[in-house]
Amino acid sequence: MRGMSQPQPPATTLPHHKLFAYELCLSLVKLVPLRVSRGAFAKVRIADAQLRAQARKSAASSALNCAEGAARQTRADKSRAYAIALCECCEACAAIEIAGALGACSASDVQAVVALGTRTKNILSRLVR
């Protein structure tokens, strides 16, 4: 049907889409690789498979808990979820730091993750009341 415009579906916005802390947690998830690959652009290289898996799991959990906190209704429930997200963020960073200490990750990669993790921690700390 020419000349008729198709109705656009309503934009869906979930509570965590409005949260800057979630964007930072998601950036941390994207920074930690699923596996070691040559020439991986903008990803941290972690040679130790167990630490890589732990860092990835913790980073994902941080983002998931951040999203959960955004959807919770009471202040106490929000605070609990954000506190867990904060702890998971710190755990992801610690896994990368340990990988660096063991020589399984470069110092520049550790520095990049710690910088992002610190920024994320600072934002999440303000959400924990």
C-alpha positions in Angstrom: 0.0 0.0 0.0 1.8 3.0 -1.3 1.6 6.3 0.6 0.5 4.7 3.9 3.0 4.8 6.6 3.4 1.7 8.8 2.7 2.4 12.5 5.8 2.2 14.5 5.7 -0.1 17.6 6.1 1.8 20.9 9.6 2.1 22.1 10.3 -0.3 24.9 12.4 0.9 27.7 13.2 -1.2 30.7 14.2 0.3 34.0 17.9 -0.5 33.7 18.1 1.3 30.3 17.9 4.6 32.1 20.7 3.7 34.5 24.3 4.9 33.8 25.6 2.3 36.3 24.2 -0.4 34.0 26.0 1.0 31.0 29.2 0.9 32.9 28.6 -2.7 34.1 27.9 -3.6 30.5 31.1 -2.0 29.4 33.0 -4.2 31.9 31.2 -7.3 30.5 32.3 -6.3 26.9 35.9 -5.7 28.1 36.4 -9.2 29.5 36.8 -11.7 26.6 35.1 -15.1 26.3 38.4 -16.6 25.1 41.9 -15.6 24.3 42.1 -14.5 20.6 44.8 -12.9 18.7 44.2 -9.3 17.6 41.2 -8.9 19.9 40.3 -5.2 19.7 39.5 -3.4 22.9 39.4 -6.6 24.9 41.5 -7.7 27.8 43.6 -10.8 27.2 43.7 -13.3 30.0 45.8 -16.4 29.5 44.5 -18.2 32.6 41.1 -19.8 31.6 39.8 -20.1 35.2 40.5 -16.4 36.0 39.1 -15.4 32.6 35.9 -17.4 33.3 35.6 -15.9 36.8 36.1 -12.4 35.6 33.5 -12.8 32.9 31.0 -14.4 35.3 31.5 -11.7 37.9 31.2 -8.9 35.3 28.0 -10.4 33.9 26.6 -10.8 37.4 27.4 -7.2 38.2 25.3 -6.1 35.2 22.5 -8.5 36.0 22.2 -7.3 39.6 22.4 -3.7 38.5 19.4 -4.4 36.1 17.6 -6.1 38.9 18.1 -3.2 41.3 16.7 -0.8 38.7 13.5 -2.9 38.5 13.0 -3.4 42.3 10.4 -1.2 44.0 11.5 -0.7 47.6 14.6 1.2 48.6 15.8 -1.8 50.6 15.4 -4.2 47.7 17.2 -1.7 45.3 20.0 -1.2 47.7 20.6 -5.0 48.2 20.7 -5.6 44.4 23.1 -2.6 43.9 25.3 -3.8 46.7 25.6 -7.2 45.1 26.4 -5.6 41.8 29.1 -3.5 43.5 30.7 -6.7 45.0 30.6 -8.5 41.7 32.2 -5.6 40.0 35.0 -5.6 42.5 35.4 -9.4 42.1 35.7 -9.1 38.3 38.4 -6.5 38.8 40.2 -8.7 41.4 40.2 -11.6 39.0 41.9 -9.4 36.4 44.4 -8.1 38.9 45.2 -11.6 40.0 45.7 -12.6 36.4 48.1 -9.7 36.1 50.0 -10.7 39.2 50.4 -14.2 37.8 51.6 -12.9 34.4 48.5 -14.1 32.6 47.4 -10.6 31.8 49.3 -7.4 30.7 49.7 -4.5 33.1 48.0 -2.2 30.6 45.0 -4.5 30.5 44.8 -4.6 34.3 45.0 -0.8 34.4 42.2 -0.5 31.9 39.9 -2.8 33.9 40.7 -1.2 37.2 40.0 2.2 35.8 36.6 1.1 34.5 35.9 -0.9 37.7 36.7 2.1 39.9 34.4 4.3 37.9 31.6 1.7 38.1 32.2 1.1 41.8 31.9 4.9 42.5 28.6 5.1 40.7 27.2 1.9 42.3 28.3 3.0 45.7 26.0 6.0 45.4 23.1 3.7 44.6 23.6 1.6 47.8 21.8 3.4 50.6 
